[in-house]
Amino acid sequence: MPSFEKAIEAFIRALRPQAPFAAAFMRNSIGYDVNGEHFPAVAVTEDQVEDRLKQLGCHVKVSVIPSVVPLREGYDGMILARGQTGELRP
């Protein structure tokens, strides 16, 4: 899952030390189609999001917002990560 890990790291590195943040992820998404064009995605879980942010020194709370009516196959809802970056940037 290198692309997911790199993306999270780039996001955190763009913030100042101790900056508050919020980020949303599509839980277990396999991608989606719009007008016949496929947009790929990396299927992630709330544990993967939380683990990666903690590895980068963030103080984070992760919650899942389930999809009451499935939007499409392969979509389980949203993951919301909110917290604060650590003292030092990774």
Secondary structure, 3 states (H helix, E strand, C coil): CHHHHHHHHHHHHCCCCCCEEEEEEEECCCCEEECCEEECCCCECHHHHHHHHHHCCCEEEEEEEECCCCCCCCCCEEEEEEEECCCCCC
